[in-house]
Amino acid sequence: MRLTLYTDYSIRALVYLGQNPGRRVAIQEIADAHGISQSHLVKVVNRLSNHGIVLARRGRSGGVELAAVAHEIFVGDIVRLMEADLHTVVNCVPGKGQPCILADACRLRGLFAKSLGAFMAVLDRVTLHDLIMDHKRY
């Protein structure tokens, strides 16, 4: 399973915010701390803000902070939010958007669905707080 940089950046940003509770953090500060592009991080934060995961405020006293406490934010929810093509592998749509001609006889679809379900079940048990507090566990 390969996750996009979009998801990676979102988790990095959330971990950083979780490590700085109760204060607004500038996007540039997060970008500098992780050595990532500020323009990419702005897009990530915008999506997280639009879905109520973070609170974002513009201007001189602006910044970003978590909208909930870290133990209420589940990694599985973040991955689902950020990964637009998460179920593509389960639906087996090869190039040019045409359905797979082997779909009726193929057993891989069920295997992929089961694997994705197991993967997400693990992430659904992990909170942002877990990532921050017990980094050796993962």
Secondary structure, DSSP 8 states (H G I E B T S, - for coil): ----HHHHHHHHHHHHHHTSTTS-B-HHHHHHHHT--HHHHHHHHHHHHHTTSEEEE-STT-EEEESS-GGG-BHHHHHHHH-TTTTHHHHT--GGG---TTTTT-SHHHHHHHHHHHHHHHHHT-BHHHHHH-TTT-
